[in-house]
């Protein structure tokens, strides 16, 4: 990310390694990952305090972390983890200028000739007067997935102002990816926006619109799983959840509408992949492993 004052960021640059925003490889030896807790629980209080400064730096003076979060570095990590394709999800932050992640990332992917592996999504900010026009233009240009982040964009998913957005997205066949639930590292003032109960109005009022609930609700996973079991248009992005809860999600859904996700560049892809491989190691879950890692995404987005 490079926004607002847009410090120079070469998205085509390859570096020795990726500096993830929560970077388990920053020390030697690297940190120990407990795979049975929500992933950000593995990091020290000092590391979590540093995170907002790094994110702010991307918009103001530049970030040594962001300089490594580039297309060739992502592709190299995907290769190492045998990931074929990734959806790239910008967020429309509502800044007065420099707020063009959708356009800049899409252009960089095209320039890198990486469109066969990196599938750009888009974002709108619901407070923009022309947000519906933006939605239509992005969808008509071929983009299929829209990212909305209630805590960061400061809206409740069941607010009236969102209903025209959902209606148009449903008409255009766009899939909506929500940040879902409280992750525990954001400001407490933003927690109310992400409470699972606020997502139900969207799910119930727009049954033909497909929603991905990112992080499977994060630390509100139980309530978000209940929503997903009530509504057939709810898909759960499983990133961050621990192996015990992932096992429970599979038991209760049969693996249906569960989507592999990574939250890159916050974490190495392997932090998410290891959990899926562990929970589906039994041969009786071979088909579920295939569904979570591949077939569910193809069902939702099609083959391309």
C-alpha positions as CSV (number, residue, x, y, z in Angstrom):
1,X,0.0,0.0,0.0
2,X,1.0,3.5,-0.8
3,X,-1.8,6.1,-0.3
4,X,-2.5,9.7,0.6
5,X,1.0,11.4,0.0
6,X,2.0,8.2,-1.9
7,X,5.6,7.5,-1.0
8,X,7.3,5.9,-3.9
9,X,6.6,2.1,-3.9
10,X,7.9,-0.1,-6.7
11,X,5.4,-3.0,-6.9
12,X,7.6,-4.7,-9.5
13,X,10.6,-5.0,-7.2
14,X,12.0,-8.3,-5.9
15,X,13.7,-8.3,-2.5
16,X,15.5,-10.9,-0.4
17,X,12.4,-11.7,1.6
18,X,9.0,-10.3,2.5
19,X,8.7,-8.3,5.7
20,X,5.2,-9.3,6.8
21,X,3.3,-6.7,8.9
22,X,3.3,-9.3,11.7
23,X,6.6,-10.9,10.8
24,X,7.4,-14.2,12.4
25,X,10.7,-14.3,10.4
26,X,12.0,-11.0,11.7
27,X,14.2,-12.8,14.3
28,X,16.6,-15.8,14.0
29,X,15.3,-18.2,15.0
30,X,11.8,-17.1,14.0
31,X,8.9,-16.9,16.4
32,X,7.0,-20.0,17.5
33,X,3.5,-20.1,16.0
34,X,0.7,-21.5,18.1
35,X,-1.6,-22.8,15.4
36,X,-4.5,-23.3,17.9
37,X,-5.2,-19.7,18.7
38,X,-6.3,-16.8,16.5
39,X,-3.1,-15.9,14.5
40,X,-2.4,-12.4,15.8
41,X,-2.3,-13.8,19.4
42,X,1.2,-15.1,18.6
43,X,2.8,-11.6,18.5
44,X,4.2,-9.6,21.4
45,X,2.5,-6.5,22.7
46,X,5.5,-4.4,21.4
47,X,5.1,-5.9,17.9
48,X,1.3,-5.1,17.9
49,X,2.0,-1.5,19.1
50,X,4.4,-1.1,16.1
51,X,1.8,-2.2,13.6
52,X,-0.2,1.0,13.4
53,X,3.0,3.0,12.9
54,X,4.0,0.8,10.0
55,X,0.5,1.1,8.4
56,X,0.6,4.9,8.8
57,X,4.0,5.1,7.3
58,X,2.7,3.7,4.1
59,X,0.6,6.8,3.5
60,X,3.0,9.4,4.8
61,X,6.7,8.8,4.7
62,X,7.2,5.3,3.3
63,X,7.6,1.9,4.8
64,X,10.5,-0.6,4.6
65,X,7.8,-3.2,5.1
66,X,5.7,-2.1,2.2
67,X,8.7,-2.0,0.0
68,X,8.9,-5.8,0.2
69,X,5.1,-6.4,-0.3
70,X,5.4,-6.5,-4.0
71,X,4.1,-8.6,-6.9
72,X,7.3,-10.8,-7.5
73,X,7.6,-11.4,-3.8
74,X,4.0,-12.4,-3.5
75,X,4.3,-14.7,-6.5
76,X,7.5,-16.3,-5.0
77,X,5.7,-17.0,-1.7
78,X,2.7,-18.4,-3.6
79,X,5.1,-20.7,-5.6
80,X,6.7,-21.9,-2.4
81,X,3.3,-22.7,-0.9
82,X,2.0,-24.1,-4.2
83,X,-0.8,-21.5,-4.4
84,X,-2.0,-21.1,-8.0
85,X,-4.1,-17.9,-7.8
86,X,-4.8,-15.1,-5.3
87,X,-7.5,-12.5,-5.1
88,X,-6.0,-9.0,-4.4
89,X,-8.3,-6.9,-2.2
90,X,-7.9,-3.1,-2.0
91,X,-9.8,-0.9,0.5
92,X,-11.2,2.5,-0.4
93,X,-10.2,4.5,2.6
94,X,-12.1,7.7,2.0
95,X,-9.0,9.9,1.8
96,X,-9.1,13.3,0.1
97,X,-6.5,12.2,-2.5
98,X,-4.2,9.3,-3.3
99,X,-6.9,6.8,-2.5
100,X,-6.6,4.7,-5.7
101,X,-5.5,1.2,-4.6
102,X,-8.0,-0.4,-7.0
103,X,-6.6,1.3,-10.0
104,X,-2.9,1.3,-9.1
105,X,-2.9,-2.4,-8.1
106,X,-4.8,-3.4,-11.1
107,X,-2.4,-1.5,-13.4
108,X,0.6,-3.0,-11.6
109,X,-0.7,-6.6,-12.0
110,X,-1.3,-6.0,-15.7
111,X,2.2,-4.4,-16.1
112,X,3.7,-7.5,-14.5
113,X,1.8,-9.8,-16.8
114,X,0.5,-11.5,-13.7
115,X,-3.2,-11.4,-14.4
116,X,-3.4,-15.2,-14.8
117,X,-2.4,-15.6,-11.2
118,X,-3.4,-12.4,-9.4
119,X,-7.1,-11.5,-9.7
120,X,-7.7,-7.9,-8.8
121,X,-10.7,-7.0,-6.7
122,X,-12.0,-3.5,-6.0
123,X,-13.4,-1.3,-3.3
124,X,-15.8,1.6,-2.8
125,X,-16.4,3.8,0.2
126,X,-20.1,3.9,1.1
127,X,-19.7,7.6,2.1
128,X,-18.7,8.7,-1.4
129,X,-21.5,10.4,-3.3
130,X,-20.7,8.5,-6.4
131,X,-20.0,5.1,-4.8
132,X,-22.8,3.4,-6.9
133,X,-21.2,4.8,-10.1
134,X,-17.8,3.5,-9.0
135,X,-19.3,0.1,-8.3
136,X,-20.9,-0.1,-11.7
137,X,-17.8,1.0,-13.5
138,X,-15.6,-1.5,-11.8
139,X,-18.0,-4.4,-12.3
140,X,-18.6,-3.5,-15.9
141,X,-14.8,-3.5,-16.4
142,X,-14.7,-7.2,-15.4
143,X,-14.0,-7.1,-11.6
144,X,-16.0,-9.6,-9.6
145,X,-15.1,-9.1,-6.0
146,X,-15.6,-6.0,-3.8
147,X,-13.9,-5.5,-0.4
148,X,-15.7,-3.6,2.3
149,X,-14.2,-3.1,5.8
150,X,-16.7,-1.9,8.3
151,X,-14.3,-1.0,11.2
152,X,-11.8,0.8,8.9
153,X,-14.5,2.5,6.7
154,X,-16.6,3.3,9.8
155,X,-20.0,1.9,8.8
156,X,-22.4,-0.8,10.1
157,X,-23.1,-3.4,7.5
158,X,-26.9,-3.2,8.2
159,X,-27.1,0.6,7.8
160,X,-29.7,2.0,5.4
161,X,-27.0,3.7,3.3
162,X,-25.6,0.3,2.4
163,X,-28.8,-1.1,1.0
164,X,-28.5,0.5,-2.5
165,X,-24.9,-0.8,-2.6
166,X,-26.0,-4.3,-2.0
167,X,-28.9,-4.1,-4.4
168,X,-26.7,-2.9,-7.2
169,X,-24.0,-5.5,-6.4
170,X,-26.7,-8.2,-6.5
171,X,-27.9,-7.0,-9.9
172,X,-24.4,-6.9,-11.3
173,X,-23.3,-10.3,-9.9
174,X,-20.6,-8.9,-7.7
175,X,-19.4,-10.9,-4.7
176,X,-18.9,-8.8,-1.5
177,X,-15.9,-9.6,0.8
178,X,-16.5,-8.2,4.3
179,X,-13.9,-7.9,7.0
180,X,-15.8,-9.8,9.6
181,X,-15.7,-9.7,13.4
182,X,-13.3,-8.2,15.9
183,X,-9.7,-9.2,15.3
184,X,-8.5,-7.8,18.7
185,X,-5.7,-5.6,17.3
186,X,-7.8,-2.7,16.0
187,X,-8.9,0.3,18.2
188,X,-11.7,-0.6,20.5
189,X,-13.8,2.3,19.2
190,X,-14.1,0.4,15.9
191,X,-15.3,-2.9,17.5
192,X,-19.1,-2.1,17.3
193,X,-19.0,-1.9,13.5
194,X,-17.7,-5.5,13.2
195,X,-20.2,-7.2,15.6
196,X,-21.7,-10.3,13.8
197,X,-25.3,-9.2,14.4
198,X,-24.8,-6.2,12.1
199,X,-24.1,-8.5,9.1
200,X,-27.4,-10.4,9.3
201,X,-29.5,-7.6,7.6
202,X,-27.3,-7.8,4.5
203,X,-27.5,-11.6,4.4
204,X,-31.2,-11.8,4.9
205,X,-32.3,-8.9,2.7
206,X,-30.2,-9.9,-0.4
207,X,-30.4,-13.7,-0.6
208,X,-29.0,-13.7,-4.2
209,X,-25.9,-11.7,-3.3
210,X,-23.0,-13.7,-2.2
211,X,-21.0,-12.5,0.9
212,X,-17.7,-13.6,2.1
213,X,-17.3,-13.1,5.9
214,X,-13.5,-12.5,6.2
215,X,-11.6,-14.3,8.9
216,X,-14.7,-16.3,9.6
217,X,-15.6,-13.7,12.2
218,X,-12.0,-13.4,13.7
219,X,-12.5,-13.6,17.4
220,X,-16.3,-13.6,17.0
221,X,-16.1,-16.9,15.1
222,X,-18.9,-18.7,16.9
223,X,-21.5,-16.1,16.1
224,X,-20.3,-15.7,12.5
225,X,-20.5,-19.5,12.0
226,X,-24.1,-19.5,13.2
227,X,-24.9,-16.8,10.6
228,X,-23.2,-18.8,7.9
229,X,-25.3,-21.9,8.8
230,X,-28.5,-19.9,8.6
231,X,-27.8,-18.2,5.3
232,X,-26.8,-20.0,2.1
233,X,-25.3,-16.8,0.7
234,X,-22.7,-16.6,3.4
235,X,-19.2,-17.9,2.8
236,X,-16.5,-18.0,5.5
237,X,-12.9,-17.0,4.8
238,X,-11.1,-19.2,7.2
239,X,-7.9,-17.1,7.7
240,X,-6.6,-16.7,11.2
241,X,-8.7,-19.4,12.9
242,X,-7.0,-22.0,15.0
243,X,-7.0,-25.7,14.2
244,X,-9.5,-26.7,16.8
245,X,-12.0,-24.1,15.7
246,X,-11.3,-24.9,12.0
247,X,-12.0,-28.5,12.8
248,X,-15.3,-27.5,14.4
249,X,-16.2,-25.4,11.3
250,X,-15.6,-28.4,9.1
251,X,-17.7,-30.7,11.3
252,X,-20.6,-28.3,11.2
253,X,-20.5,-27.4,7.5
254,X,-18.9,-30.4,5.9
255,X,-16.4,-28.0,4.4
256,X,-19.1,-26.2,2.3
257,X,-18.7,-22.5,1.7
258,X,-15.3,-22.4,3.5
259,X,-12.7,-20.4,1.6
260,X,-8.9,-20.5,2.0
261,X,-7.5,-17.1,2.9
262,X,-4.2,-15.6,4.1
263,X,-4.5,-11.9,5.0
264,X,-1.2,-11.4,3.2
265,X,0.9,-9.3,3.8
266,X,0.1,-9.4,7.5
267,X,1.3,-13.0,7.7
268,X,3.1,-15.7,5.6
269,X,0.8,-17.8,3.5
270,X,2.2,-20.9,5.4
271,X,0.5,-19.8,8.6
272,X,-2.9,-20.4,7.0
273,X,-2.0,-23.4,4.9
274,X,-0.5,-25.4,7.7
275,X,-3.8,-25.4,9.6
276,X,-5.8,-26.6,6.7
277,X,-3.3,-29.4,6.0
278,X,-3.3,-30.5,9.6
279,X,-7.1,-30.5,10.0
280,X,-7.6,-32.4,6.7
281,X,-4.8,-34.9,7.1
282,X,-7.1,-37.8,7.6
283,X,-7.8,-39.4,4.2
284,X,-11.5,-39.3,5.0
285,X,-11.2,-35.5,4.6
286,X,-9.4,-35.5,1.3
287,X,-12.4,-34.2,-0.6
288,X,-12.9,-31.5,2.1
289,X,-9.2,-30.4,1.7
290,X,-9.8,-30.0,-2.0
291,X,-13.0,-28.1,-1.5
292,X,-11.5,-25.6,1.0
293,X,-8.3,-25.1,-1.0
294,X,-9.8,-25.1,-4.5
295,X,-13.2,-26.2,-5.4
296,X,-15.3,-23.8,-3.2
297,X,-13.5,-20.8,-4.8
298,X,-14.1,-22.1,-8.3
299,X,-17.8,-22.6,-7.4
300,X,-18.0,-19.0,-6.2
301,X,-16.0,-17.3,-8.9
302,X,-15.8,-19.7,-11.8
303,X,-12.8,-21.1,-13.6
304,X,-10.4,-18.6,-15.2
